[in-house]
């Protein structure tokens, strides 16, 4: 798996939202290539468990509880990384989805929650990592895109518009850092089979529209390990951006997943739908 080009020994990488799912797969990928990885998530217990798993694989790892919506938390995370010797890679992966349904019925606190994690979290991570990178003349900042980064997505306005913002923010950072030795990347991993995708909260009356999600995931979903792989090319090569959602890729992935039987009911990703206003009711 390792090659000289992909050797990350001596580099320290921070991955936010990395106690499980895609973030954990990203951290493990970088760690297996020799990087010292620093995990971060809002759950202290989740971080501890993830650190234990990677440590058992022989990966140099530490972790810290971090709410990316809190700048002080993110600054502490940066300091944790620098205590490991340096800071070379920062992946703004932490993200959350919003309530499924029309914007007119979206609870204001839910919209604010998405903004706090997806937008402020990306800003905070970039804001603390970039001065370090600029001062030392090198570093890789990776911001994770998602559905909506290229256009509107009905009934998912909070999440989709936040990812559109992340794309615009990333492209602006890329211009601002041109010629400095610092590299800013964007990465859209596509549909990843994680709790973020499988646990959905819906506005009343819209939950039936989620029935097709399992079919969509069956056709185009991928495991966190598969979705994480392009990250290595971003931080070791000259590419500025990775997008998985080309027509050729979608067709190939759909055929592969059909052959793998992922569309069969027994093999479908479990879908846990919560309808607003029904929590706690029998």
Buried (B, 14 or more C-beta within 10 A) or exposed (E): EEEEEBEBEEBBBBBBBBBBBBBBBBBBBBBBBBBBBBBBBBEEEBBBBBBEBBBEEEBBBBBBBBBBBBBEBBBBBBEBBBEBEBBBBBBBBBBBBBBBBEEEEBBEEBBEBBBBBBBBBBBBBBBBBBEBBBEEEEBBBBBBBBBBBBEEBEBBBBBBBBBBBBBEBBBEBBEEBEEBEBBBBBBBBBBBBBEBBBEBBBBEEBBEEBEEBBEEBBBBBBEBBBBBBBBBBBBBEEEEBBBBBEEEEBEEBBEEBEEEEBBEEEEBBEBEBBBBEEEEEE
